[in-house]
Amino acid sequence: MTIANSQSDLEHARRACLLAARLRDALRAMLAPGLDTRELDDRAAELLRQWGARSWFKGYKGYPAHVCVSVNEEVVHGIPGKRRLAAGDLASIDVGVEFEGFNADTAACAPVGAPSEADERLLRTTREALVAGIAQARAGRRVGDISHAVQRHVEAAGFSVVREFVGHGIGREVHEEPQIPNYGPAGRGMALVPGQMLAIEPMVNQGSAHVRVLPDGWTAVTADGKRSAHFEHTVLVREGPAEVLTAAVAEAHA
């Protein structure tokens, strides 16, 4: 488990996370009807080369692309390809960046064009669930406090949380302890300490919480075909409120 307490570690972690945020937001800005999702991956590869960073997704357990693009009923791990976006789609962009020995992980879901009222509720609830989870990520709290805050917010809005995929610790390694489910009782699990980096990532479905994985071995879709949304930030645990390391660039410099 990485504890980023030295000034050097914090600077490296912040730079990696800033690049991840820049990449996420650059790809999100490209979303438009007719866009081939492979174009997002090509642009990600180009930007990472320019910045001297790399995607830790590419090659991870055989994953074939630099980013994940999950559309509509796809929950996570959608492989960019020939699928063309259409007006009214929802697209989740998930990026993982390694830079100067530290890893960052972040995701955002956005509409292609104007969202329907139902889709806007799903997006808003998932964003708010992420905020609720991050509010619990402070020294002395427990992992279960994050999990419970996410689940409570999502289910109060009438949606369901995915249980097969979870958030995680991150730092010098891609996936570190602890695992961070998006459900469960408060007050359980690992106690959080200053300097921990956590990837908190609610995955929220309009219908059933159940998912299945397609024959490509990666793309997870909702079992009932209804839509899903995914938001994620890498945060730094502190004595007070967590530092959101993958905040949008404008937010990070506000």
N, C-alpha and C positions, 0 to 999 in steps of 0.2 A: 504494500500500500504506500503510495507516494505521499509524503508530507512536504508541501512546498512552503517552507518557512524562511529560507534564506532569501536575501534580496535578489540574488542571481537566479534562483529557481523561480521566483515570482515573476521576474522580468521575462524569462524564457516562456513560462506558462502563458503569460498575458499576450506575448507576441504570437504564439501559436493560435490562441483563441481569437485574437483579432483577425488573423488571416482566415480562420474558419468562418467568422461572422461576415467578413467581406465577400468570401466565396458564396456563402448561402444567399446573401442579399443580391449579389450580382446575378445569380441564376434565377432567383425569384423575379427580378425585374425583367427577365427575358420572356416570362410566361405570356403566351398569346395564342389565339386560335391558329391552327395549322402548323405549329412548331413541332418538329420531330424530337422526341425526348432524347435521342442520341445527340442532338445538337447541344443540349445542356451538358452532357458528359464531355463532349469535345471542347466546349468552352472552359469547363472546369480544368481539364488537362492543360489547356493553354495558359490559364491564369496561374496554376500551380507551378508550371515551368518558369513563368516570368518572375514569380516570387521566390524561387529556390526552395519551395516546399514540396511535400508529396502527399498524396492521398493514402491514408492507411487502409482504406477500404480495398483499393486495387490489390488483388492477389490474396487478401485475407481469407483463409480457408477456401481459396479458389474463386472468390468473388471476381467477376470479370470486368467491372467498370470502376470509375473514379468516384462516382456518387450514386446514391439511390434516388429514384424518382418513382413515387407511388401515386397512382391516379385513381380517384373515386373509391372503389371497393378494395383497392390495394392498401393494406395497412402499413407495411414496412417492407424494405429490401427489394423494391421494384427495380428491375434491371433496365436501364435506358436502352431503347431500341427504336423500332420503326413506328411505334405508336404515335399518332399525331393528336395533339391536344385539340379539343373543341370548346367552343364557348359554353360555359356552364360547368365545365370540369372542375374538380378540386385536385391540386397537385401538391404532394408533400415532397420537399427536397431535403435530403439528409446528407450531410457532409462530414467527413472525418479527415483531419489535417494533422500531419506530423511535421514539426519544425523545431530545430535546435534541441532535439531530444525529448520534447514534450508533445503530447497528443491532445487534440481537441475534438469535440463531437457536438454537433448542433443540427437542428432541423426546424423547418417551418412549413406550414401548409397554407396555400393561397388559392383563391379562385382564379379561373381563367375567364376574364371578363367579370361582369356583375354577378354576385352570388345570389342564389335563391334565399328566401327568408329562412328556410330550414337549414341550408348550408351555413348561413351566417351564424345561426344559433350554435351549430356544431363547432365552428371555428372559434367563436367567442368563448364557449364553455371550455374548450381544450386549452386555449391561451390562459384563461382564468385559473384552470386547474394547475397549470405549470406555475403560475404565480403563487398559488396557495401552497404548492409543494416546496417551492424555493423559500417561502417565508418560514418554513420549519427547519431549513438547513442551516443551523447555527450550533455552535459548540454547546454541548450538554444535552441537546435533543437526541432522539434516537431515529434510526432509519424508519421505523414504523410510524413515526410522527409525519414524515413526508408522505409515506404510502397512504395513510389514513386521510390526510388532508386532500389528496388528489381524488381518492375514491368518493369521499363525502361530497365534494363539489360536483363531480361528474354525475353521480347517481341522483343528487337532488335536482338536477336539471333534466332528468329522464333519459340519460344516455348510459352507456356501459363502458367499463374499462377493460382493455385487453389484458389477459393474465399470462399468456404464453411468453411475452417479451417484457423485459424489465430494463430499468436504468442501471447504472453501475458506477463504481469508482473509476477514475481515469487519472493519468499522469504520465509517468515514464513508460508505463504499459497501457495498452489500449483498453483492456478490461481488467479492472482490479476490484478487490473487495471494497465496499460491500455491494451485493446486488440490491437494487432498489425497486421492489414491486410497486405497482400503482394501485394497490389494494392492501387491506389488512388492518389489524388493530393498532392503535397508537401505543406508544410506550414500549414497544418491542424492538429487538434487533440491536445492532451495533450502536454504541454511543459515538456521537460525532465529535471530532476534535479540530482545533484550528489548523489550517494548512491542508486539510483534505480537499481534493478536487472530486466533484461528483457530476455525473451526467444524468440529469433528471429529465425524463421523457414520457409524459402521458401519451398514450395511444387510445383514442376514444371513438367508439362506434355508435352510429345512429340507431342500430338495432341490437342484435345479440352480441355478446362479448366473444362468441366463438369464432375462431379463425381456422383456415387450412392453408397449407403450403402447396403451391403449384408444382407441376412436374419439373420445372427448372431448378427446384431444390432451394430456391431463395424467396421468391415472391409470396408473401403472406397476404391472403385476401379474407374478407369477412365471409363467414359461412353462409349468411343469408343474402349476400350480394348488396347489402346496404353500404352507405358510404362511411369512411373513416377519416380521422384527422390526427396529425402527429406534430407535436411541438417539442423542442428539446433545447436546453441550455447546459453548458458546462459552467459550474459555479465553484467558488472557493469558500469553504467554511471558515467563519471567523467567530469571535466572541459575540459580536452583534449580528446584524443582517448580513447574509451572504453577499459576496461580490459576484455579480453576473459577468463572467469573463467573456461570454459570447454575445453580449448585448449588441444591438445594431450600432454601427460605427458612430452615428450621430448621437445615440444615447450615451455611448461610452465616453464621449468628449463633451457632454453637456455640462 
